[in-house]
Amino acid sequence: MTAFRVGTWNVEYGAGTYKNELRLARLRDESADVWVLTETHDDLDLSPTHVPISTAPRPNRPPGSRWTSIWSCWPIIERLDVGDPVRTVAALLRGPDGPLVIYGTVLPWQTDAGPNAEAPAKGWTEHHRVLPMQLTEWRELRERFPDALFIVAGDFNMNFGEKQDYGTARGRTILRDGLAASGLSCLTEAERIPEGLLNRPPLDHVVVSAKWAPGSRIVAAWEGTTDAGLKLSDHSGLVIEVSA
């Protein structure tokens, strides 16, 4: 299998022209073949090297704001149906060695009130509601495309692994059991992050078909604040090299 790179970063809606120049410089420098950008904006544009497929515009945000965009250097064969086209996006790509299905997502955060304004969710309730739904969708896509390499990436709004400071034990159990049931592995658990790259375990993750996990590795990780102290995001970013 040809090795390739998948990156993900929550870019805080691509706000600020100068900050976007710095964000784009970081994205270009890391040379990922596929980027899953979350809390992004159409102004954060990776063309002509990549082509995008995005969620519907996010309501109650400035025009061009998206929850998730996939930017691919490979041809996008088909947009795949998803249950929540505002939060998630999925596509079938023509990868270097065959079909590749990629699913980009933002999972609910601790205080996410959910879609029902008359009965807003409290605490982690919305996360616990949405995560099983997405896991079911991942499994169904795996079954629909059994010969494709399958990747999920984006903002999971939780740490995963032994070192934890955000999320719940219940959420991690739901995720761990769902991944196992679908033959998937998370490449961004806290223990996999090379020492000294991040100040805290990431909230953003990359999940792949389990058979590719042993040969895959984290090749880059960075904080959302520059060395000079300028905040580009409240999330760190990651790049994974996927290899058999």
PATIFI-624984 format. One record per residue: residue number from 1; chain; residue in one letter; y negated, x, z negated of N, C-alpha, C, CB in turn. Coordinates in steps of 0.02 Angstrom, whole numbers, always signed. Glycine has a CB too. Example, Ala and Ser with C-alpha at 12.3 -4.5 7.8 and 13.67 -1.06 7.14 Angstrom:
residues 2
1 | A | A | +284 | +660 | -390 | +225 | +615 | -390 | +165 | +660 | -390 | +224 | +565 | -452
2 | A | S | +112 | +642 | -354 | +53 | +684 | -357 | -2 | +645 | -394 | +30 | +704 | -286
//
This chain:
residues 244
1 | A | M | +60 | +42 | +0 | +0 | +0 | +0 | -62 | +44 | +0 | +0 | -48 | -61
2 | A | T | -110 | +26 | +42 | -174 | +62 | +44 | -215 | +46 | -18 | -213 | +42 | +108
3 | A | A | -237 | +97 | -53 | -278 | +86 | -113 | -347 | +59 | -92 | -286 | +152 | -153
4 | A | F | -373 | +14 | -133 | -441 | -12 | -120 | -473 | -29 | -186 | -438 | -75 | -74
5 | A | R | -538 | -44 | -184 | -577 | -54 | -245 | -606 | -124 | -250 | -632 | -2 | -249
6 | A | V | -601 | -153 | -309 | -629 | -218 | -325 | -676 | -209 | -385 | -573 | -271 | -340
7 | A | G | -737 | -233 | -378 | -785 | -228 | -433 | -810 | -296 | -454 | -842 | -184 | -413
8 | A | T | -832 | -301 | -516 | -863 | -363 | -540 | -920 | -346 | -588 | -811 | -408 | -575
9 | A | W | -972 | -387 | -584 | -1031 | -376 | -627 | -1070 | -441 | -631 | -1076 | -318 | -600
10 | A | N | -1089 | -459 | -692 | -1136 | -514 | -704 | -1206 | -484 | -698 | -1124 | -548 | -774
11 | A | V | -1244 | -506 | -648 | -1308 | -473 | -631 | -1369 | -513 | -653 | -1311 | -461 | -557
12 | A | E | -1359 | -560 | -700 | -1415 | -595 | -732 | -1461 | -628 | -680 | -1454 | -547 | -775
13 | A | Y | -1430 | -661 | -632 | -1463 | -699 | -580 | -1509 | -658 | -535 | -1503 | -754 | -611
14 | A | G | -1497 | -593 | -531 | -1534 | -551 | -484 | -1609 | -558 | -491 | -1514 | -567 | -414
15 | A | A | -1633 | -563 | -552 | -1705 | -573 | -563 | -1743 | -507 | -560 | -1716 | -608 | -631
16 | A | G | -1799 | -508 | -524 | -1844 | -450 | -522 | -1831 | -406 | -462 | -1837 | -410 | -585
17 | A | T | -1881 | -396 | -421 | -1873 | -356 | -359 | -1853 | -285 | -375 | -1937 | -357 | -318
18 | A | Y | -1887 | -253 | -421 | -1872 | -183 | -437 | -1802 | -178 | -469 | -1925 | -154 | -484
19 | A | K | -1787 | -224 | -514 | -1721 | -223 | -545 | -1666 | -233 | -492 | -1716 | -278 | -600
20 | A | N | -1679 | -275 | -443 | -1629 | -285 | -390 | -1618 | -222 | -349 | -1651 | -342 | -344
21 | A | E | -1671 | -183 | -339 | -1663 | -119 | -305 | -1615 | -74 | -344 | -1731 | -84 | -296
22 | A | L | -1622 | -74 | -410 | -1578 | -33 | -452 | -1507 | -62 | -453 | -1605 | -29 | -523
23 | A | R | -1501 | -128 | -456 | -1434 | -159 | -454 | -1399 | -143 | -388 | -1439 | -235 | -463
24 | A | L | -1436 | -151 | -332 | -1406 | -136 | -267 | -1386 | -63 | -261 | -1455 | -154 | -211
25 | A | A | -1426 | -18 | -288 | -1409 | +53 | -286 | -1344 | +66 | -324 | -1466 | +95 | -316
26 | A | R | -1336 | +34 | -381 | -1274 | +41 | -419 | -1215 | +14 | -379 | -1280 | +5 | -487
27 | A | L | -1223 | -44 | -350 | -1168 | -74 | -312 | -1150 | -31 | -252 | -1188 | -145 | -289
28 | A | R | -1199 | -5 | -218 | -1186 | +39 | -160 | -1151 | +103 | -182 | -1251 | +55 | -123
29 | A | D | -1174 | +131 | -237 | -1146 | +195 | -260 | -1072 | +188 | -279 | -1185 | +220 | -320
30 | A | E | -1051 | +130 | -303 | -983 | +122 | -326 | -934 | +107 | -270 | -979 | +67 | -378
31 | A | S | -958 | +88 | -211 | -918 | +83 | -150 | -856 | +39 | -158 | -898 | +151 | -128
32 | A | A | -863 | -19 | -190 | -806 | -65 | -193 | -796 | -100 | -126 | -817 | -118 | -249
33 | A | D | -734 | -112 | -109 | -719 | -149 | -47 | -734 | -224 | -56 | -646 | -139 | -27
34 | A | V | -724 | -248 | -116 | -738 | -318 | -132 | -777 | -319 | -198 | -673 | -361 | -137
35 | A | W | -832 | -356 | -198 | -870 | -368 | -259 | -866 | -441 | -278 | -944 | -346 | -250
36 | A | V | -856 | -455 | -341 | -865 | -522 | -368 | -924 | -519 | -415 | -799 | -548 | -405
37 | A | L | -981 | -545 | -392 | -1042 | -545 | -432 | -1050 | -613 | -464 | -1104 | -528 | -388
38 | A | T | -1068 | -613 | -528 | -1076 | -676 | -564 | -1147 | -682 | -591 | -1026 | -682 | -621
39 | A | E | -1167 | -745 | -604 | -1237 | -759 | -619 | -1281 | -719 | -571 | -1254 | -741 | -694
40 | A | T | -1271 | -733 | -507 | -1303 | -693 | -455 | -1354 | -735 | -416 | -1250 | -666 | -408
41 | A | H | -1382 | -704 | -365 | -1434 | -735 | -325 | -1427 | -711 | -253 | -1505 | -720 | -353
42 | A | D | -1446 | -754 | -206 | -1439 | -736 | -135 | -1482 | -674 | -117 | -1460 | -794 | -92
43 | A | D | -1533 | -660 | -156 | -1575 | -601 | -141 | -1537 | -536 | -153 | -1638 | -602 | -185
44 | A | L | -1485 | -538 | -193 | -1444 | -478 | -205 | -1393 | -475 | -148 | -1410 | -480 | -276
45 | A | D | -1413 | -444 | -93 | -1379 | -450 | -29 | -1346 | -384 | -10 | -1429 | -471 | +26
46 | A | L | -1280 | -385 | -1 | -1242 | -325 | +15 | -1227 | -317 | +89 | -1178 | -325 | -23
47 | A | S | -1256 | -359 | +131 | -1247 | -350 | +202 | -1288 | -289 | +224 | -1269 | -415 | +242
48 | A | P | -1268 | -255 | +278 | -1218 | -275 | +327 | -1148 | -250 | +313 | -1239 | -252 | +395
49 | A | T | -1136 | -214 | +258 | -1070 | -186 | +246 | -1021 | -238 | +220 | -1075 | -129 | +197
50 | A | H | -1046 | -292 | +189 | -1003 | -344 | +161 | -1027 | -412 | +183 | -1002 | -339 | +84
51 | A | V | -981 | -460 | +184 | -999 | -530 | +200 | -984 | -572 | +138 | -958 | -556 | +262
52 | A | P | -1026 | -624 | +126 | -1019 | -662 | +64 | -984 | -729 | +74 | -1087 | -674 | +34
53 | A | I | -955 | -752 | +20 | -935 | -822 | +13 | -951 | -841 | -58 | -858 | -832 | +30
54 | A | S | -988 | -896 | -68 | -1018 | -910 | -133 | -1003 | -980 | -157 | -1093 | -899 | -129
55 | A | T | -1012 | -989 | -222 | -1011 | -1056 | -250 | -1072 | -1095 | -226 | -1010 | -1053 | -328
56 | A | A | -1069 | -1160 | -237 | -1128 | -1201 | -223 | -1186 | -1178 | -268 | -1112 | -1277 | -236
57 | A | P | -1248 | -1191 | -247 | -1305 | -1171 | -290 | -1298 | -1200 | -360 | -1371 | -1195 | -259
58 | A | R | -1317 | -1161 | -409 | -1312 | -1185 | -478 | -1371 | -1231 | -493 | -1311 | -1125 | -528
59 | A | P | -1356 | -1291 | -518 | -1410 | -1338 | -534 | -1457 | -1311 | -588 | -1381 | -1405 | -557
60 | A | N | -1519 | -1333 | -585 | -1569 | -1317 | -636 | -1585 | -1242 | -640 | -1545 | -1341 | -703
61 | A | R | -1577 | -1208 | -584 | -1594 | -1137 | -578 | -1637 | -1129 | -516 | -1530 | -1092 | -575
62 | A | P | -1674 | -1073 | -510 | -1714 | -1062 | -450 | -1670 | -1063 | -387 | -1751 | -996 | -454
63 | A | P | -1698 | -1085 | -330 | -1659 | -1086 | -268 | -1627 | -1018 | -254 | -1704 | -1106 | -210
64 | A | G | -1565 | -1020 | -231 | -1528 | -958 | -217 | -1485 | -934 | -274 | -1576 | -905 | -199
65 | A | S | -1491 | -966 | -332 | -1450 | -946 | -390 | -1379 | -971 | -382 | -1481 | -972 | -455
66 | A | R | -1331 | -928 | -395 | -1260 | -945 | -390 | -1224 | -923 | -453 | -1227 | -912 | -327
67 | A | W | -1173 | -961 | -472 | -1131 | -939 | -526 | -1088 | -880 | -504 | -1088 | -996 | -553
68 | A | T | -1062 | -884 | -442 | -1016 | -832 | -419 | -1022 | -821 | -344 | -944 | -851 | -436
69 | A | S | -1021 | -757 | -323 | -1017 | -740 | -252 | -965 | -684 | -243 | -1086 | -717 | -224
70 | A | I | -924 | -692 | -191 | -878 | -639 | -170 | -908 | -605 | -110 | -806 | -668 | -155
71 | A | W | -913 | -539 | -113 | -937 | -500 | -56 | -880 | -455 | -33 | -1001 | -457 | -75
72 | A | S | -859 | -463 | +29 | -800 | -428 | +55 | -818 | -384 | +116 | -745 | -477 | +74
73 | A | C | -790 | -324 | +117 | -798 | -282 | +176 | -746 | -300 | +229 | -792 | -208 | +158
74 | A | W | -698 | -343 | +211 | -646 | -365 | +258 | -660 | -436 | +281 | -577 | -361 | +225
75 | A | P | -631 | -457 | +337 | -644 | -524 | +363 | -621 | -579 | +314 | -610 | -534 | +430
76 | A | I | -662 | -630 | +308 | -643 | -689 | +269 | -609 | -738 | +316 | -706 | -722 | +234
77 | A | I | -546 | -750 | +305 | -508 | -794 | +349 | -522 | -867 | +334 | -433 | -780 | +343
78 | A | E | -526 | -883 | +270 | -530 | -954 | +251 | -560 | -961 | +181 | -461 | -987 | +255
79 | A | R | -605 | -1009 | +174 | -626 | -1030 | +106 | -572 | -1076 | +79 | -697 | -1065 | +107
80 | A | L | -550 | -1064 | +18 | -498 | -1103 | -13 | -528 | -1155 | -60 | -448 | -1059 | -50
81 | A | D | -499 | -1214 | -61 | -523 | -1267 | -104 | -514 | -1248 | -178 | -488 | -1333 | -89
82 | A | V | -564 | -1264 | -218 | -561 | -1253 | -290 | -584 | -1317 | -325 | -605 | -1192 | -312
83 | A | G | -563 | -1324 | -387 | -580 | -1384 | -424 | -652 | -1388 | -445 | -537 | -1390 | -484
84 | A | D | -684 | -1331 | -455 | -754 | -1329 | -477 | -793 | -1283 | -431 | -761 | -1306 | -551
85 | A | P | -820 | -1309 | -375 | -853 | -1266 | -326 | -922 | -1241 | -347 | -860 | -1303 | -262
86 | A | V | -946 | -1262 | -405 | -1009 | -1235 | -431 | -995 | -1173 | -474 | -1046 | -1289 | -474
87 | A | R | -939 | -1173 | -509 | -922 | -1118 | -554 | -877 | -1066 | -521 | -887 | -1145 | -616
88 | A | T | -834 | -1087 | -474 | -783 | -1043 | -447 | -783 | -1044 | -370 | -714 | -1061 | -473
89 | A | V | -758 | -989 | -341 | -751 | -984 | -269 | -688 | -944 | -254 | -815 | -951 | -236
90 | A | A | -652 | -963 | -201 | -591 | -927 | -184 | -587 | -920 | -108 | -528 | -965 | -210
91 | A | A | -557 | -865 | -86 | -553 | -852 | -14 | -489 | -815 | +2 | -615 | -811 | +9
92 | A | L | -466 | -826 | +63 | -411 | -787 | +92 | -442 | -734 | +136 | -361 | -832 | +132
93 | A | L | -428 | -671 | +121 | -456 | -614 | +159 | -402 | -580 | +199 | -489 | -564 | +111
94 | A | R | -423 | -546 | +252 | -378 | -504 | +291 | -385 | -433 | +262 | -394 | -506 | +368
95 | A | G | -342 | -415 | +215 | -345 | -351 | +182 | -317 | -295 | +225 | -309 | -354 | +117
96 | A | P | -318 | -234 | +200 | -295 | -177 | +240 | -220 | -178 | +254 | -313 | -113 | +205
97 | A | D | -182 | -212 | +211 | -109 | -214 | +220 | -82 | -285 | +226 | -76 | -179 | +163
98 | A | G | -127 | -334 | +238 | -104 | -403 | +243 | -150 | -450 | +206 | -34 | -409 | +217
99 | A | P | -128 | -512 | +196 | -171 | -562 | +164 | -185 | -547 | +91 | -139 | -630 | +170
100 | A | L | -245 | -564 | +70 | -267 | -555 | +1 | -305 | -617 | -20 | -311 | -490 | -6
101 | A | V | -285 | -647 | -74 | -321 | -705 | -102 | -362 | -680 | -161 | -271 | -762 | -124
102 | A | I | -426 | -696 | -160 | -469 | -677 | -216 | -506 | -738 | -242 | -521 | -622 | -195
103 | A | Y | -508 | -742 | -308 | -536 | -800 | -344 | -590 | -773 | -391 | -481 | -840 | -383
104 | A | G | -651 | -795 | -381 | -707 | -774 | -423 | -727 | -829 | -471 | -766 | -753 | -381
105 | A | T | -745 | -811 | -532 | -757 | -862 | -583 | -807 | -840 | -635 | -692 | -880 | -616
106 | A | V | -838 | -890 | -666 | -873 | -883 | -730 | -842 | -934 | -777 | -952 | -892 | -723
107 | A | L | -810 | -911 | -830 | -783 | -956 | -880 | -837 | -974 | -931 | -722 | -925 | -915
108 | A | P | -830 | -1032 | -964 | -881 | -1052 | -1013 | -889 | -1002 | -1070 | -863 | -1120 | -1041
109 | A | W | -949 | -1000 | -1098 | -965 | -956 | -1154 | -964 | -996 | -1218 | -1034 | -922 | -1144
110 | A | Q | -980 | -963 | -1273 | -972 | -994 | -1339 | -1011 | -1059 | -1347 | -992 | -946 | -1393
111 | A | T | -1072 | -1061 | -1323 | -1115 | -1120 | -1333 | -1122 | -1162 | -1270 | -1184 | -1098 | -1357
112 | A | D | -1076 | -1154 | -1223 | -1078 | -1194 | -1162 | -1066 | -1267 | -1179 | -1024 | -1169 | -1110
113 | A | A | -1116 | -1309 | -1164 | -1112 | -1379 | -1183 | -1070 | -1421 | -1136 | -1181 | -1408 | -1186
114 | A | G | -1051 | -1393 | -1078 | -1010 | -1430 | -1031 | -1048 | -1481 | -990 | -956 | -1465 | -1068
115 | A | P | -1013 | -1520 | -948 | -1046 | -1564 | -900 | -1069 | -1631 | -928 | -1001 | -1576 | -844
116 | A | N | -1047 | -1649 | -987 | -1063 | -1715 | -1015 | -1122 | -1710 | -1063 | -1001 | -1746 | -1050
117 | A | A | -1181 | -1726 | -1037 | -1242 | -1720 | -1078 | -1241 | -1769 | -1137 | -1303 | -1732 | -1036
118 | A | E | -1206 | -1825 | -1131 | -1204 | -1875 | -1184 | -1157 | -1854 | -1240 | -1183 | -1942 | -1156
119 | A | A | -1110 | -1810 | -1225 | -1063 | -1786 | -1276 | -1052 | -1711 | -1265 | -995 | -1825 | -1273
120 | A | P | -1103 | -1671 | -1281 | -1098 | -1599 | -1268 | -1043 | -1565 | -1309 | -1165 | -1565 | -1283
121 | A | A | -1011 | -1517 | -1276 | -959 | -1479 | -1310 | -990 | -1434 | -1364 | -918 | -1437 | -1260
122 | A | K | -951 | -1418 | -1413 | -975 | -1375 | -1468 | -930 | -1314 | -1474 | -976 | -1415 | -1534
123 | A | G | -962 | -1259 | -1496 | -924 | -1198 | -1506 | -888 | -1176 | -1443 | -873 | -1207 | -1562
124 | A | W | -825 | -1159 | -1449 | -785 | -1134 | -1393 | -746 | -1190 | -1359 | -738 | -1080 | -1416
125 | A | T | -763 | -1253 | -1373 | -724 | -1310 | -1347 | -720 | -1309 | -1271 | -754 | -1376 | -1370
126 | A | E | -777 | -1295 | -1238 | -778 | -1297 | -1165 | -737 | -1240 | -1135 | -851 | -1293 | -1140
127 | A | H | -739 | -1182 | -1166 | -697 | -1126 | -1143 | -623 | -1145 | -1147 | -711 | -1063 | -1186
128 | A | H | -603 | -1175 | -1203 | -533 | -1193 | -1213 | -513 | -1250 | -1165 | -522 | -1214 | -1285
129 | A | R | -560 | -1290 | -1143 | -544 | -1344 | -1096 | -537 | -1317 | -1024 | -599 | -1398 | -1098
130 | A | V | -582 | -1273 | -1004 | -585 | -1251 | -935 | -532 | -1198 | -919 | -654 | -1225 | -919
131 | A | L | -520 | -1152 | -966 | -474 | -1097 | -952 | -405 | -1120 | -930 | -467 | -1054 | -1015
132 | A | P | -372 | -1169 | -964 | -307 | -1191 | -939 | -310 | -1222 | -869 | -277 | -1242 | -987
133 | A | M | -365 | -1256 | -853 | -373 | -1285 | -786 | -375 | -1230 | -733 | -436 | -1328 | -783
134 | A | Q | -412 | -1177 | -748 | -416 | -1123 | -699 | -349 | -1086 | -693 | -472 | -1074 | -718
135 | A | L | -315 | -1076 | -749 | -250 | -1044 | -746 | -201 | -1083 | -703 | -221 | -1035 | -817
136 | A | T | -204 | -1149 | -708 | -162 | -1191 | -665 | -180 | -1181 | -592 | -170 | -1265 | -684
137 | A | E | -244 | -1176 | -577 | -267 | -1166 | -509 | -244 | -1097 | -483 | -343 | -1172 | -504
138 | A | W | -247 | -1047 | -525 | -223 | -980 | -504 | -149 | -983 | -487 | -236 | -929 | -560
139 | A | R | -110 | -1017 | -529 | -38 | -1022 | -517 | -24 | -1059 | -451 | -3 | -1057 | -576
140 | A | E | -61 | -1112 | -439 | -50 | -1151 | -378 | -68 | -1110 | -316 | -92 | -1215 | -380
141 | A | L | -121 | -1070 | -320 | -138 | -1027 | -264 | -86 | -973 | -253 | -207 | -995 | -275
142 | A | R | -59 | -947 | -307 | -4 | -897 | -302 | +55 | -928 | -265 | +17 | -872 | -372
143 | A | E | +71 | -989 | -282 | +128 | -1023 | -251 | +114 | -1040 | -178 | +146 | -1087 | -289
144 | A | R | +52 | -1055 | -163 | +34 | -1073 | -94 | +35 | -1011 | -49 | -36 | -1105 | -92
145 | A | F | +17 | -953 | -76 | +15 | -891 | -37 | +61 | -839 | -70 | -59 | -865 | -31
146 | A | P | +126 | -849 | -68 | +172 | -804 | -104 | +173 | -733 | -78 | +241 | -832 | -102
147 | A | D | +154 | -723 | -16 | +156 | -656 | +13 | +89 | -618 | +8 | +176 | -660 | +86
148 | A | A | +39 | -651 | -21 | -27 | -620 | -26 | -36 | -584 | -92 | -82 | -672 | -17
149 | A | L | -71 | -528 | -91 | -95 | -498 | -153 | -146 | -546 | -183 | -126 | -426 | -141
150 | A | F | -141 | -559 | -248 | -184 | -608 | -281 | -227 | -573 | -333 | -142 | -664 | -314
151 | A | I | -292 | -588 | -330 | -340 | -557 | -376 | -387 | -610 | -404 | -381 | -501 | -341
152 | A | V | -399 | -609 | -469 | -451 | -649 | -501 | -500 | -600 | -532 | -421 | -698 | -555
153 | A | A | -564 | -612 | -522 | -615 | -569 | -552 | -676 | -610 | -570 | -634 | -511 | -504
154 | A | G | -712 | -586 | -620 | -774 | -619 | -638 | -788 | -615 | -713 | -772 | -691 | -617
155 | A | D | -830 | -660 | -736 | -854 | -662 | -804 | -809 | -709 | -844 | -928 | -685 | -808
156 | A | F | -765 | -680 | -885 | -719 | -721 | -926 | -751 | -740 | -992 | -654 | -682 | -938
157 | A | N | -809 | -711 | -1008 | -844 | -725 | -1071 | -798 | -717 | -1131 | -873 | -795 | -1070
158 | A | M | -758 | -664 | -1129 | -715 | -647 | -1187 | -691 | -576 | -1179 | -655 | -696 | -1192
159 | A | N | -683 | -541 | -1235 | -647 | -478 | -1234 | -573 | -493 | -1230 | -663 | -434 | -1297
160 | A | F | -534 | -445 | -1205 | -462 | -454 | -1200 | -429 | -389 | -1220 | -441 | -476 | -1128
161 | A | G | -381 | -393 | -1264 | -349 | -332 | -1289 | -358 | -326 | -1364 | -377 | -270 | -1254
162 | A | E | -346 | -268 | -1390 | -347 | -258 | -1463 | -417 | -258 | -1492 | -312 | -195 | -1481
163 | A | K | -465 | -228 | -1456 | -534 | -225 | -1481 | -571 | -288 | -1458 | -570 | -160 | -1455
164 | A | Q | -597 | -326 | -1506 | -626 | -392 | -1490 | -690 | -403 | -1529 | -575 | -448 | -1505
165 | A | D | -741 | -428 | -1495 | -801 | -450 | -1532 | -830 | -513 | -1502 | -853 | -395 | -1532
166 | A | Y | -796 | -543 | -1453 | -821 | -605 | -1423 | -762 | -643 | -1394 | -875 | -591 | -1368
167 | A | G | -759 | -707 | -1410 | -702 | -748 | -1389 | -663 | -771 | -1450 | -657 | -710 | -1340
168 | A | T | -607 | -806 | -1438 | -566 | -832 | -1492 | -493 | -811 | -1483 | -571 | -908 | -1495
169 | A | A | -457 | -811 | -1537 | -385 | -797 | -1534 | -350 | -849 | -1491 | -354 | -796 | -1605
170 | A | R | -371 | -911 | -1496 | -341 | -964 | -1455 | -352 | -951 | -1381 | -369 | -1033 | -1475
171 | A | G | -414 | -932 | -1363 | -428 | -919 | -1293 | -388 | -861 | -1266 | -501 | -904 | -1284
172 | A | R | -380 | -808 | -1305 | -341 | -751 | -1283 | -267 | -769 | -1275 | -348 | -693 | -1332
173 | A | T | -242 | -811 | -1320 | -172 | -834 | -1314 | -162 | -876 | -1251 | -151 | -874 | -1376
174 | A | I | -209 | -921 | -1238 | -205 | -962 | -1177 | -205 | -918 | -1116 | -265 | -1012 | -1174
175 | A | L | -249 | -868 | -1115 | -253 | -824 | -1057 | -189 | -782 | -1050 | -314 | -778 | -1062
176 | A | R | -167 | -752 | -1105 | -108 | -709 | -1102 | -47 | -748 | -1079 | -95 | -678 | -1172
177 | A | D | -37 | -808 | -1106 | +22 | -848 | -1086 | +16 | -870 | -1014 | +29 | -909 | -1133
178 | A | G | -45 | -888 | -992 | -54 | -911 | -923 | -43 | -855 | -873 | -124 | -939 | -915
179 | A | L | -66 | -795 | -889 | -55 | -739 | -844 | +20 | -724 | -837 | -92 | -677 | -869
180 | A | A | +54 | -724 | -893 | +126 | -709 | -892 | +164 | -761 | -851 | +154 | -707 | -964
181 | A | A | +144 | -824 | -857 | +178 | -878 | -821 | +167 | -873 | -746 | +154 | -946 | -846
182 | A | S | +112 | -841 | -725 | +96 | -836 | -654 | +110 | -767 | -624 | +23 | -853 | -643
183 | A | G | +140 | -723 | -663 | +154 | -656 | -638 | +92 | -615 | -625 | +195 | -661 | -575
184 | A | L | +43 | -620 | -670 | -21 | -585 | -663 | -32 | -538 | -722 | -79 | -635 | -657
185 | A | S | -72 | -486 | -710 | -89 | -438 | -763 | -164 | -425 | -763 | -50 | -371 | -753
186 | A | C | -192 | -418 | -822 | -263 | -402 | -829 | -270 | -326 | -831 | -294 | -434 | -894
187 | A | L | -312 | -299 | -787 | -322 | -227 | -782 | -379 | -202 | -826 | -334 | -208 | -711
188 | A | T | -413 | -247 | -861 | -475 | -229 | -896 | -471 | -244 | -970 | -533 | -266 | -866
189 | A | E | -411 | -245 | -998 | -405 | -250 | -1071 | -440 | -190 | -1102 | -331 | -254 | -1093
190 | A | A | -462 | -200 | -1164 | -502 | -148 | -1198 | -468 | -80 | -1197 | -516 | -169 | -1269
191 | A | E | -402 | -79 | -1205 | -366 | -16 | -1209 | -365 | +22 | -1143 | -295 | -29 | -1233
192 | A | R | -378 | -12 | -1088 | -377 | +20 | -1022 | -443 | +54 | -1004 | -358 | -30 | -969
193 | A | I | -496 | +39 | -1041 | -561 | +67 | -1025 | -563 | +140 | -1046 | -618 | +27 | -1060
194 | A | P | -577 | +186 | -1000 | -581 | +257 | -1019 | -631 | +268 | -1075 | -600 | +300 | -959
195 | A | E | -613 | +311 | -1121 | -654 | +324 | -1180 | -724 | +347 | -1161 | -620 | +377 | -1225
196 | A | G | -774 | +318 | -1195 | -842 | +341 | -1187 | -883 | +307 | -1132 | -842 | +412 | -1175
197 | A | L | -852 | +263 | -1092 | -889 | +232 | -1037 | -931 | +172 | -1060 | -842 | +210 | -983
198 | A | L | -904 | +133 | -1107 | -939 | +72 | -1129 | -946 | +71 | -1204 | -901 | +10 | -1105
199 | A | N | -999 | +39 | -1228 | -1011 | +34 | -1299 | -971 | -22 | -1332 | -1084 | +22 | -1312
200 | A | R | -948 | -70 | -1292 | -908 | -126 | -1318 | -858 | -147 | -1264 | -954 | -186 | -1340
201 | A | P | -804 | -179 | -1282 | -756 | -202 | -1231 | -789 | -251 | -1183 | -695 | -235 | -1266
202 | A | P | -770 | -250 | -1120 | -803 | -292 | -1070 | -788 | -366 | -1078 | -784 | -269 | -1001
203 | A | L | -835 | -406 | -1055 | -825 | -479 | -1051 | -803 | -499 | -981 | -889 | -516 | -1071
204 | A | D | -808 | -453 | -935 | -792 | -466 | -865 | -725 | -431 | -849 | -849 | -440 | -817
205 | A | H | -684 | -464 | -809 | -615 | -440 | -801 | -592 | -444 | -729 | -569 | -478 | -846
206 | A | V | -539 | -405 | -715 | -504 | -408 | -651 | -430 | -417 | -666 | -517 | -343 | -609
207 | A | V | -401 | -467 | -635 | -330 | -485 | -643 | -297 | -478 | -575 | -322 | -557 | -672
208 | A | V | -236 | -450 | -573 | -201 | -441 | -510 | -128 | -461 | -517 | -206 | -367 | -486
209 | A | S | -95 | -468 | -461 | -23 | -479 | -461 | +10 | -424 | -502 | +6 | -480 | -388
210 | A | A | +56 | -443 | -546 | +83 | -396 | -595 | +117 | -335 | -564 | +132 | -431 | -640
211 | A | K | +146 | -343 | -505 | +182 | -287 | -474 | +136 | -230 | -455 | +220 | -311 | -413
212 | A | W | +70 | -243 | -448 | +23 | -190 | -431 | -12 | -160 | -491 | -29 | -218 | -383
213 | A | A | -2 | -189 | -549 | -37 | -165 | -608 | -21 | -93 | -628 | -22 | -210 | -666
214 | A | P | +42 | -72 | -626 | +57 | -3 | -650 | +20 | +52 | -612 | +130 | +9 | -646
215 | A | G | +8 | +42 | -547 | -25 | +94 | -508 | -100 | +87 | -503 | +3 | +95 | -440
216 | A | S | -128 | +36 | -535 | -199 | +22 | -530 | -236 | +49 | -591 | -213 | -53 | -522
217 | A | R | -302 | +63 | -583 | -339 | +94 | -638 | -413 | +79 | -632 | -327 | +170 | -639
218 | A | I | -448 | +85 | -688 | -520 | +79 | -690 | -550 | +145 | -666 | -546 | +61 | -761
219 | A | V | -593 | +141 | -615 | -623 | +202 | -588 | -698 | +207 | -604 | -614 | +205 | -512
220 | A | A | -728 | +153 | -628 | -798 | +155 | -648 | -813 | +98 | -697 | -845 | +150 | -586
221 | A | A | -857 | +112 | -744 | -881 | +61 | -790 | -950 | +84 | -814 | -832 | +49 | -850
222 | A | W | -996 | +37 | -820 | -1065 | +56 | -839 | -1096 | +0 | -880 | -1108 | +71 | -776
223 | A | E | -1144 | +20 | -921 | -1181 | -28 | -961 | -1232 | -66 | -918 | -1216 | +7 | -1019
224 | A | G | -1255 | -122 | -944 | -1305 | -161 | -908 | -1375 | -135 | -915 | -1302 | -231 | -930
225 | A | T | -1385 | -84 | -957 | -1450 | -54 | -967 | -1449 | +17 | -938 | -1469 | -52 | -1042
226 | A | T | -1502 | +35 | -902 | -1505 | +102 | -871 | -1515 | +155 | -925 | -1562 | +105 | -820
227 | A | D | -1506 | +218 | -905 | -1516 | +273 | -952 | -1588 | +275 | -979 | -1500 | +340 | -918
228 | A | A | -1634 | +248 | -939 | -1704 | +246 | -959 | -1720 | +187 | -1004 | -1749 | +245 | -898
229 | A | G | -1669 | +143 | -1016 | -1679 | +87 | -1061 | -1698 | +21 | -1028 | -1730 | +104 | -1110
230 | A | L | -1698 | +19 | -961 | -1715 | -43 | -926 | -1654 | -88 | -922 | -1743 | -28 | -855
231 | A | K | -1660 | -150 | -944 | -1604 | -197 | -945 | -1596 | -229 | -876 | -1615 | -250 | -999
232 | A | L | -1538 | -218 | -845 | -1521 | -250 | -782 | -1475 | -309 | -792 | -1488 | -200 | -735
233 | A | S | -1440 | -310 | -849 | -1393 | -364 | -864 | -1374 | -359 | -937 | -1330 | -361 | -818
234 | A | D | -1351 | -416 | -965 | -1323 | -413 | -1033 | -1248 | -403 | -1031 | -1339 | -477 | -1070
235 | A | H | -1221 | -387 | -971 | -1150 | -372 | -963 | -1142 | -303 | -933 | -1115 | -425 | -919
236 | A | S | -1087 | -271 | -949 | -1068 | -209 | -914 | -1034 | -227 | -848 | -1021 | -166 | -958
237 | A | G | -1027 | -177 | -804 | -994 | -186 | -740 | -932 | -142 | -736 | -1041 | -171 | -682
238 | A | L | -886 | -159 | -689 | -823 | -124 | -684 | -802 | -119 | -611 | -769 | -159 | -724
239 | A | V | -767 | -65 | -595 | -733 | -59 | -530 | -661 | -38 | -542 | -770 | -8 | -483
240 | A | I | -615 | -73 | -510 | -543 | -60 | -517 | -517 | -34 | -450 | -504 | -124 | -539
241 | A | E | -477 | +18 | -451 | -440 | +39 | -392 | -371 | +7 | -395 | -435 | +116 | -387
242 | A | V | -356 | -35 | -346 | -292 | -70 | -344 | -246 | -29 | -298 | -300 | -144 | -318
243 | A | S | -188 | -12 | -325 | -140 | +29 | -287 | -70 | +15 | -311 | -157 | +105 | -293
244 | A | A | -23 | +18 | -266 | +47 | +6 | -285 | +73 | +63 | -327 | +91 | -3 | -222
//
